[in-house]
Amino acid sequence: MVYDEGLAERIRHHLGAEPGVTEKRMFGGIAFLYRGNMAVGVTGDDLMVRVGSDTADAALARPGARVFDMTGRPMRGWVVVAGSAVTEDEALGAWIDEGRAFAASLPPK
């Protein structure tokens, strides 16, 4: 699957050279991991965000967000955000920061 390289580049720019951030091909796209735990990624034109089970309902209420379901089995604690909902850097940055914060709450891998 081809992913939106422009969106991936915007994520790279937001994350900068932050220590502990790595990239890995996952889910037919690219994922950005913090200390070995996935924080955000790009699949197709959309943003994947790991928000955690406790905040998933609130995340799903935000514009453009939907359940992350690539195989017919929804992944708890994850959302997919339509690319059209993250065209503004502020909106994208908020999602990236949320995903990174959740990944930071997990033990390093």
PyRosetta script that sets phi, psi and omega in degrees:
from pyrosetta import init, pose_from_sequence

init()
pose = pose_from_sequence("MVYDEGLAERIRHHLGAEPGVTEKRMFGGIAFLYRGNMAVGVTGDDLMVRVGSDTADAALARPGARVFDMTGRPMRGWVVVAGSAVTEDEALGAWIDEGRAFAASLPPK")
pose.set_psi(1, 137.8)
pose.set_omega(1, 176.9)
pose.set_phi(2, -86.4)
pose.set_psi(2, 139.2)
pose.set_omega(2, 178.7)
pose.set_phi(3, -117.8)
pose.set_psi(3, 160.6)
pose.set_omega(3, -178.1)
pose.set_phi(4, -71.7)
pose.set_psi(4, 99.9)
pose.set_omega(4, -178.4)
pose.set_phi(5, -65.5)
pose.set_psi(5, -30.3)
pose.set_omega(5, 177.3)
pose.set_phi(6, -63.5)
pose.set_psi(6, -42.3)
pose.set_omega(6, 177.3)
pose.set_phi(7, -65.2)
pose.set_psi(7, -42.2)
pose.set_omega(7, 177.9)
pose.set_phi(8, -60.7)
pose.set_psi(8, -40.1)
pose.set_omega(8, 179.9)
pose.set_phi(9, -67.1)
pose.set_psi(9, -37.0)
pose.set_omega(9, 176.4)
pose.set_phi(10, -64.0)
pose.set_psi(10, -37.7)
pose.set_omega(10, 176.5)
pose.set_phi(11, -64.7)
pose.set_psi(11, -46.1)
pose.set_omega(11, 178.4)
pose.set_phi(12, -56.6)
pose.set_psi(12, -43.9)
pose.set_omega(12, -179.3)
pose.set_phi(13, -62.3)
pose.set_psi(13, -43.4)
pose.set_omega(13, -179.4)
pose.set_phi(14, -65.2)
pose.set_psi(14, -41.3)
pose.set_omega(14, -178.6)
pose.set_phi(15, -74.9)
pose.set_psi(15, -24.6)
pose.set_omega(15, -179.6)
pose.set_phi(16, 59.9)
pose.set_psi(16, -144.9)
pose.set_omega(16, -179.7)
pose.set_phi(17, -100.6)
pose.set_psi(17, 37.3)
pose.set_omega(17, -177.3)
pose.set_phi(18, -60.0)
pose.set_psi(18, 127.6)
pose.set_omega(18, 178.3)
pose.set_phi(19, -60.7)
pose.set_psi(19, 142.7)
pose.set_omega(19, 177.0)
pose.set_phi(20, 92.5)
pose.set_psi(20, -6.1)
pose.set_omega(20, 179.9)
pose.set_phi(21, -94.4)
pose.set_psi(21, 129.1)
pose.set_omega(21, 176.1)
pose.set_phi(22, -132.1)
pose.set_psi(22, 163.9)
pose.set_omega(22, 177.3)
pose.set_phi(23, -116.2)
pose.set_psi(23, 147.8)
pose.set_omega(23, 179.9)
pose.set_phi(24, -152.6)
pose.set_psi(24, 138.7)
pose.set_omega(24, 175.5)
pose.set_phi(25, -72.7)
pose.set_psi(25, 124.1)
pose.set_omega(25, -179.6)
pose.set_phi(26, -151.5)
pose.set_psi(26, 153.4)
pose.set_omega(26, 173.4)
pose.set_phi(27, 53.8)
pose.set_psi(27, 32.3)
pose.set_omega(27, -179.6)
pose.set_phi(28, 73.2)
pose.set_psi(28, 12.5)
pose.set_omega(28, 179.9)
pose.set_phi(29, -143.1)
pose.set_psi(29, -140.8)
pose.set_omega(29, 179.2)
pose.set_phi(30, -131.1)
pose.set_psi(30, 139.9)
pose.set_omega(30, -179.8)
pose.set_phi(31, -117.4)
pose.set_psi(31, 148.4)
pose.set_omega(31, 175.6)
pose.set_phi(32, -113.3)
pose.set_psi(32, 119.8)
pose.set_omega(32, -176.3)
pose.set_phi(33, -107.3)
pose.set_psi(33, 145.6)
pose.set_omega(33, 174.2)
pose.set_phi(34, -117.3)
pose.set_psi(34, 118.9)
pose.set_omega(34, -176.3)
pose.set_phi(35, 51.6)
pose.set_psi(35, 36.7)
pose.set_omega(35, 176.2)
pose.set_phi(36, 88.9)
pose.set_psi(36, -4.9)
pose.set_omega(36, 179.3)
pose.set_phi(37, -108.4)
pose.set_psi(37, 133.0)
pose.set_omega(37, -178.3)
pose.set_phi(38, -64.6)
pose.set_psi(38, 135.3)
pose.set_omega(38, 177.9)
pose.set_phi(39, -109.8)
pose.set_psi(39, -55.4)
pose.set_omega(39, -179.7)
pose.set_phi(40, -144.4)
pose.set_psi(40, 167.6)
pose.set_omega(40, 176.0)
pose.set_phi(41, -164.3)
pose.set_psi(41, 175.9)
pose.set_omega(41, 178.6)
pose.set_phi(42, -125.9)
pose.set_psi(42, 129.0)
pose.set_omega(42, 172.9)
pose.set_phi(43, -131.5)
pose.set_psi(43, 123.0)
pose.set_omega(43, -173.8)
pose.set_phi(44, 60.5)
pose.set_psi(44, -126.7)
pose.set_omega(44, 178.3)
pose.set_phi(45, -100.0)
pose.set_psi(45, 6.2)
pose.set_omega(45, -171.5)
pose.set_phi(46, -108.6)
pose.set_psi(46, 159.3)
pose.set_omega(46, 177.8)
pose.set_phi(47, -100.7)
pose.set_psi(47, 130.8)
pose.set_omega(47, 172.6)
pose.set_phi(48, -99.9)
pose.set_psi(48, 137.2)
pose.set_omega(48, -179.6)
pose.set_phi(49, -135.4)
pose.set_psi(49, 131.2)
pose.set_omega(49, 175.3)
pose.set_phi(50, -93.0)
pose.set_psi(50, 110.1)
pose.set_omega(50, -174.7)
pose.set_phi(51, -108.7)
pose.set_psi(51, -16.2)
pose.set_omega(51, -177.0)
pose.set_phi(52, 89.8)
pose.set_psi(52, 152.7)
pose.set_omega(52, -176.8)
pose.set_phi(53, -63.9)
pose.set_psi(53, -34.3)
pose.set_omega(53, -176.3)
pose.set_phi(54, -67.8)
pose.set_psi(54, -27.6)
pose.set_omega(54, -177.3)
pose.set_phi(55, -113.8)
pose.set_psi(55, 6.3)
pose.set_omega(55, -176.6)
pose.set_phi(56, -61.6)
pose.set_psi(56, -42.5)
pose.set_omega(56, -178.9)
pose.set_phi(57, -62.6)
pose.set_psi(57, -42.0)
pose.set_omega(57, 178.4)
pose.set_phi(58, -65.5)
pose.set_psi(58, -39.6)
pose.set_omega(58, 178.9)
pose.set_phi(59, -64.5)
pose.set_psi(59, -39.9)
pose.set_omega(59, -179.6)
pose.set_phi(60, -67.1)
pose.set_psi(60, -19.7)
pose.set_omega(60, 178.8)
pose.set_phi(61, -80.7)
pose.set_psi(61, -9.7)
pose.set_omega(61, -179.0)
pose.set_phi(62, -81.0)
pose.set_psi(62, 154.2)
pose.set_omega(62, -177.3)
pose.set_phi(63, -56.6)
pose.set_psi(63, 131.4)
pose.set_omega(63, 174.8)
pose.set_phi(64, 82.9)
pose.set_psi(64, -4.9)
pose.set_omega(64, -175.8)
pose.set_phi(65, -87.0)
pose.set_psi(65, 144.5)
pose.set_omega(65, 175.9)
pose.set_phi(66, -147.5)
pose.set_psi(66, 167.9)
pose.set_omega(66, 180.0)
pose.set_phi(67, -64.2)
pose.set_psi(67, 139.3)
pose.set_omega(67, 176.6)
pose.set_phi(68, -82.4)
pose.set_psi(68, 107.1)
pose.set_omega(68, -176.5)
pose.set_phi(69, -143.6)
pose.set_psi(69, 96.4)
pose.set_omega(69, -178.9)
pose.set_phi(70, -100.7)
pose.set_psi(70, -14.7)
pose.set_omega(70, -172.6)
pose.set_phi(71, -126.7)
pose.set_psi(71, 7.8)
pose.set_omega(71, -174.2)
pose.set_phi(72, 91.5)
pose.set_psi(72, -2.2)
pose.set_omega(72, 176.7)
pose.set_phi(73, -124.8)
pose.set_psi(73, 106.0)
pose.set_omega(73, -178.7)
pose.set_phi(74, -57.3)
pose.set_psi(74, 141.6)
pose.set_omega(74, 178.2)
pose.set_phi(75, -95.6)
pose.set_psi(75, 114.8)
pose.set_omega(75, -178.8)
pose.set_phi(76, -65.9)
pose.set_psi(76, 138.3)
pose.set_omega(76, 176.4)
pose.set_phi(77, 84.2)
pose.set_psi(77, 6.5)
pose.set_omega(77, 179.6)
pose.set_phi(78, -125.0)
pose.set_psi(78, 149.5)
pose.set_omega(78, 172.3)
pose.set_phi(79, -135.4)
pose.set_psi(79, 157.8)
pose.set_omega(79, 171.3)
pose.set_phi(80, -114.3)
pose.set_psi(80, 133.9)
pose.set_omega(80, -179.5)
pose.set_phi(81, -114.7)
pose.set_psi(81, 126.1)
pose.set_omega(81, 179.6)
pose.set_phi(82, -56.7)
pose.set_psi(82, 137.4)
pose.set_omega(82, 178.7)
pose.set_phi(83, -55.1)
pose.set_psi(83, -32.1)
pose.set_omega(83, 180.0)
pose.set_phi(84, -67.7)
pose.set_psi(84, -17.6)
pose.set_omega(84, -179.9)
pose.set_phi(85, -89.9)
pose.set_psi(85, -6.1)
pose.set_omega(85, -179.1)
pose.set_phi(86, -124.6)
pose.set_psi(86, 32.7)
pose.set_omega(86, 177.9)
pose.set_phi(87, -73.0)
pose.set_psi(87, -26.7)
pose.set_omega(87, 176.9)
pose.set_phi(88, -87.6)
pose.set_psi(88, 136.6)
pose.set_omega(88, -178.4)
pose.set_phi(89, -59.3)
pose.set_psi(89, -34.7)
pose.set_omega(89, -179.7)
pose.set_phi(90, -64.0)
pose.set_psi(90, -43.8)
pose.set_omega(90, 179.2)
pose.set_phi(91, -65.8)
pose.set_psi(91, -44.9)
pose.set_omega(91, 178.9)
pose.set_phi(92, -62.5)
pose.set_psi(92, -44.7)
pose.set_omega(92, -179.4)
pose.set_phi(93, -60.2)
pose.set_psi(93, -37.9)
pose.set_omega(93, 179.2)
pose.set_phi(94, -63.8)
pose.set_psi(94, -42.3)
pose.set_omega(94, 178.6)
pose.set_phi(95, -66.9)
pose.set_psi(95, -43.6)
pose.set_omega(95, 179.2)
pose.set_phi(96, -59.9)
pose.set_psi(96, -45.9)
pose.set_omega(96, -179.4)
pose.set_phi(97, -62.9)
pose.set_psi(97, -37.4)
pose.set_omega(97, 178.3)
pose.set_phi(98, -65.8)
pose.set_psi(98, -44.7)
pose.set_omega(98, 178.5)
pose.set_phi(99, -64.2)
pose.set_psi(99, -42.0)
pose.set_omega(99, 179.3)
pose.set_phi(100, -65.4)
pose.set_psi(100, -39.9)
pose.set_omega(100, 178.9)
pose.set_phi(101, -62.9)
pose.set_psi(101, -41.1)
pose.set_omega(101, 178.7)
pose.set_phi(102, -66.1)
pose.set_psi(102, -45.1)
pose.set_omega(102, 179.3)
pose.set_phi(103, -60.2)
pose.set_psi(103, -36.4)
pose.set_omega(103, 179.5)
pose.set_phi(104, -67.9)
pose.set_psi(104, -22.4)
pose.set_omega(104, -179.7)
pose.set_phi(105, -79.2)
pose.set_psi(105, -9.5)
pose.set_omega(105, -178.7)
pose.set_phi(106, -96.9)
pose.set_psi(106, 154.5)
pose.set_omega(106, 176.4)
pose.set_phi(107, -62.6)
pose.set_psi(107, 141.6)
pose.set_omega(107, 177.0)
pose.set_phi(108, -60.4)
pose.set_psi(108, 148.5)
pose.set_omega(108, 176.1)
pose.set_phi(109, -102.2)
pose.dump_pdb("model.pdb")
